[in-house]
Amino acid sequence: MHRVPVAGQMGYHNRTDYNKKIMMISDDPKKINPKGGFLKYGNVKNQYLLFKGTIPGPRKRIIRFNHPIRPNKKQEYEPPVIQHIDLESKQGR
């Protein structure tokens, strides 16, 4: 029997991304909250992780981290230096 293709589920899939670098772990949101909050998110109120690069997935959805199956042998083991975090408002741009 022939059928017409219909839409299916397009979200909540598992995503795998390798070799993310953790820049900062903190529980003080005053260090990263810009004036007026983040666009389409608001203010961070709890503990947070600051990563270098992008994280796949939608906003406000849980992100699960595992130990690497294949660790990067060339990865730097020195703590990164954060030079500047912009706290200016992004609302008017």
N, C-alpha and C positions, 0 to 999 in steps of 0.2 A: 504494500500500500504506500503510495507516494504522499509525503508530508511537506509542508512548507517549513523552512527553518524558523525557529522562534528564539527569542532572547533567553539567556540563561544567567546564572549567578556570575557577577563580575567583580566580586570583592571578597575580602576576608580569606585570602589565600596565604599560604606560607611563602615567605621570601627568604632567600639566602644571599648574604652579602659578606665578602671576606675582607679581613685585615682592616677593620675600623680602628681608629686611634682615639683613645679617651683622653681628652684635654684637661677636664676638671670634674671632680665629684664634690658636691657641696650641698648644704641644706640652708644656705643663706640666699634667698631669692633677690635680695637687694643688689647683689653683685651683677645680675644679668637682666633684670626686668627693665625694659625701656619705659620712658614716660608714656603713659597711655596704654601700655601692654603690647603684646605681640599681635600683629594683624591676624584677624580671624581666629584668635586663640584666647587672648586675655593675658592675665598675669600668672606667672608660675608661683605656686603657693607651697609646694612640698620639696622634698629632696630631688635633685636632678643630676643628670650626667650631661656633660658638654662634649660633643664629638667633633672630630675634624671630618668634613665632608657631609654628604647627605645620607639620610636614613630612609629606606623605602617604606611605603605604607601611608595611610591617611592620618590626619591630625587626631589627637586624643584617643588613639587606639593603642592597646598594649603592644609593646615590642619585647620580644623574648630574645635573650642573649645566651649563647652556649660557648663552651670552650672550643677552640678551633680544632677541626679534624686534621687539618694540615697547617700547622703553625708556620708563620713566615720567618725564615731563618735570617733574613736581612733586616728585620724590624729593629728599630732603635729601642734600647731599654732605658734610656735616660728620660726623666720626666720632661714634658714639653714646657716651653716658656710662653705664657700668654702675654702679649705686649699691650693689647688694647681691646676693650669690649665697649662698643658704641651703645650708650644708653639714651641717645636722642630719640625723640618721638618719630615713628614711621607713619603716623596717621595722615600727615599733610602731603606726602609725596605722591 
